[in-house]
Amino acid sequence: MMARPPIHQHTTFLYTRDLAATAQFYEDVMDLQLALDQDDCRIYRVGRDAFLGFCEREEGPAHPSGVILTIVTKEVDRWYDYLVDRGIVFEKEPVFNPEYNIYHCMFRDPNGYLIEIQRFEDPAWEDGV
């Protein structure tokens, strides 16, 4: 049986109705590096080989649900302070979640996408930070 080919990078694309507001948020508030500007799509580097792209589309969801963008870091509290300092209002302040053995907080981007800043407490998360 043939071996699975390698995966070198990961990009998640989401739709937005307002790319300018989305770009301002991810570039100026989140301070993510713009990896590629394709005019109606902008791709941001989230990690070494992980990317998040937003494409402006009329059919973008007005009130997205069922999607959580999770950023994994050891520095949950620092991210919380950093974003509060930039005016972000959190739906959930940093707290330990015993069900999933994580420490996390949550807020929404200008599109309404839920963003979670999370640290895995489970030592079984071998590839985590």
Secondary structure, 3 states (H helix, E strand, C coil): CCCCCCCCCEEEEEEECCHHHHHHHHHHHCCCEEEEECCCEEEEEEECCEEEEEEECCCCCCCCCCCEEEEECCCHHHHHHHHHCCCCCEEEEEEEECCCCEEEEEEECCCCCEEEEEEECCCCCCCCC
